[in-house]
């Protein structure tokens, strides 16, 4: 009985010692894993877990580190796409990220269609309207134009007040850029005119005009490393801007090159030549016939 009792006591002590040892052996890896989860949850994707227990905990730590690497890469990709989407259509940004080739953003000379548009009477409206009202109008205006630009896979260069600049055929080339640009201009007019139905109760002078011009331009990334922009430089940019400034509400004005490229498929009317700022001679001007305005 004494031997049996001694064996039982010794067995119980050994079991308790083993249980304590196993508990201590498990607590530390669990604490390390908990700390790693907290750090990853806080966005510290560079954190790595180091365990040399030669058991399932070490395997779990390895898989945890692999997950952290994937999360870090996913975050970098998301940030890169976010930067690209500031001036590219989401589809184009996704394409550049997927292929890993952003050389299409390098400077080059290319044939583009430049679109400028802005609101008529917006300066006077913003001078007397409440700040919240002005911001709300611009927000809805930007949203409508961004949806139209994205749907046609064009490139939104920037917003400047109520003005917008868009490129077609750069940085990624597309078939029949002139027709795509005209279709986009029509989409933009339709979207903004719907908004103007309500806005004219705020100011009856509000309207929306668009100008398009096609020709060679130098396109590419400019700016500092921390703040890059994609843009176009050339006479065609100035011409599109002046045509936009000359357009009345509901009008879409074209230069001769754009009109010639689309006139077989889109009703176009030639207007009287106009004297535009920055151009020595009167410029031939064309307008899309919409049934409401020429």
N, C-alpha and C positions, 0 to 999 in steps of 0.2 A: 504493500500500500504506500509505504514511504517512497519507494522508487517510482511508483506510478504517479504519486503526487508531485514528486520532484520533476519528473519528465513533463507533466502537465504545466507546472509553473515555468519550467525552462522553455517549453514550447510557446506558452503565452507571452513570455518576455521576448522571445525571438520574434514572434509574429508582430508584437508591438514595435520592436525595434525596426523590423523591416518596413512596417507601415509608416513609421515616422520618417525613415530614410527615403522611401518612395514619395511620401508627401512633400518632403523638402526638395527632392529631385524634380518634382513636377511643378512646384510653386514658382520657382525662378523662371523656367521657360514660359510659363503662363503669364507671368508678370511682364516679361520681355515682349511677348506677343501682344498683350493688352496695350503696352506703351506704343508698339508699332502701329497697331490699329488706330490709336488716338492720333498719332502723328500723321498718318495717311489721311485720316478724316479731316485733319486741319489743313490739308493741301501740301504737306511736306513730302512730295513724291520722291525726293532724292534719298529719303531715309531707307536704310537697309537693316534687316535683322540678322544678327550673327549668333548662331547656336552650334555647338559642337558636341551635341549629346549622342550622336550616332544612333538615333532612334527616330520614331515618327515625328517628334518635335522638330528635329533638324530638317526632315523632309518637308514639314509644314512651313518652316521658315523659308526654305528655298522657293516653294511655290508662292509664298507671300511676297518675296522679293521680285519674282517674275511678274506678279500682278502689279507691283509698284512701278516696274519698268513700263509695263503696258499702259498704266494710267498716266505716267509722265509723257509718254509718246502721244497718247490721246489728247492730253491737255495742250501739248505743243501744236498738234495738228489743228485742234479747235481754235487756238489763238491765231495760227497762220491763216486759216480760212476766214476767221473774223476780220483780220487785216485786209485780206484780198477782197472780201465782200464790201469793204468801204467804197470801192470804186469799180468792182466787177459784178456782173450778174452772178447770182449764187451758183448757177450751172457752170459758168466759166471758172469760178473760184474752186469748185469741187473738181473740175477737170484738171486744173493746174496742180492741185494738191494730190490727186490720184496718180497722175503721171510723174509727179516730182520734177516737172520741167517748167521753170518759170522764165525761160529765155524769151518767151513771147512778149514779156514785159520790157525787154531791152529796147533801147532807142533804135528806131529805124524809120525809113521813109516809106509811106504806104498811102494808097488811095482810101479815103474815108468819107463818110457822110457825117457832118456835124449838125446836131440839132440844139437850138437854143429855144427856150420858152420862158415866159414870165407872165405875171398877172398885170392886167391893165388897171390903173387907178389904185394900186395897192399902197403906194407911198402916202397918198392923201387919206386913204382909209386907215392906215396904221397911225397917222398923226392924231386922229381924234377918237379912235376906238380904244376900249379898255385893253390893257396888256394881256389879260387872260383870253380875251376874244381873239386878239391877233395871233397869239401862240396856238390857240385851238384851230384857227383857220390854216395856219402853216402846217400844223401836224397832219391834218386831214389831206391837205394839198400834197405834202411830201409822200404820204402813204399811197395815195392814188397814183402818183407818177412812178414811184418805185415799183409798184405792182405791174404797171404797163411796161416799164423798161425790162423788168425781169422776165416777163412773159415773152418778149421778143428777143431775149438774150442779147441785149445791147449793153453798153458800158456806161454806167452813170459816173460822170467825172466829178461833179460837185454841185452842191446847193450854195447859192449866194443870195441871201434874202429870199425874195420870191422868184429868183431866176434859177434856171437849171441848165446844165450842159451835159449832152449825151453824145457818145460816139457809136457809130455802127461800122463794122468791119475792122475793128481793132479793140483789143490786142489779138483776138481770134478772128480770122477771116470767115466770111459767110457768103453763100451764093446770093446774087442779086441784092447787094446792100442798099441800093437806092430805093427799090420797092419795099424792102423791110423797113427802112427809115420812114417812108411815107405811111406805111401801115401803122408804125409806132406813133407817128404824129397824129394820125386819125384817132388811135386809141387814147392818146393823151387828151386830145380835144374832147372826146366823148366823156371821159372820166371827169375832167375838170368842169365841163359844162353842167354835169349833174350836180356837182357841189355848188356851182354858182347859182343854181336855182334857189338855194336857201340863203346863200351869202348876199344876194342882191337885196334882201330885206334889211341887211346891215348897211349896205352902200350900193346904190344902183349903178355907180360908175365902174364897179368891178367887172373885169373881163379877162380873157386869156388869149394870147397870141403865140404863134410858133414860127420859127424860121429855120430853113434847111439849106445847106450848101454842100456840094460834093467836089472833092479835089484832093491833090496830094498834100500831106502834112507830115511833120516829124512827130512821132508818137513814142512814148516811153516813160520810164519812172524818173521822177525828179524829186529833189528834196534831200534832207539829211537822213542818216541811217535810222534815226528814231521816228521820223515822220515822213514817210514816202508817199508820193502821189503819182497817179498815172494821168497823163494829159496829152494834148495835141497842140502843136504850135505851127502856125502857117496862115497864109492869106485866107484860106477857106474858113478858118475859125472866125476871123474878123467879119467875113461876109455873112456867115450864118447869124452872128450876133447882131449885125446891122439890119438884116432882114427881119429878125425877131422884133427889134425895136420899132420897125416900120409897120409891123402887122397890127391890124385892128382886132377887136374881139371876134372870135370864131375863125379868124383867118389862119391859113397855113401857107406861108410864102416860100417859094423855091427859087433857086438860081437856075440859070440856063442848063447847066450840066445835069442837075437832078431832074428837071422837067423833061429833058430829052430822053433820059433813061427810063422814065415811067409813063410817058404820054400815051403810049400804045395800050396801056392797061388801066390807067387812072385818068379820069377827066381833069384836064388842066387848061387854064385860060391864061393868056398872056396879058399882063397889065402894062400900063405906061412905064417906061424906064424911070427909075428914081435916083435922085442924088443922095448918096449915102455917105456918111462921115468916114473919111479915110480913103475915099475912092475919087480919083480925078475926074472920071467920066461918069455920066448917068449909067446905072446898072440895069440890065434887063431883069424884070421881075415876073414871076409866074405864080399863080395861086391854084390850089386844089379846089375844084368845084364840088361843093358839098350839098347843094340844094338850098342852104340857108345863107351862104356867103360865098363870094368868089374871090 
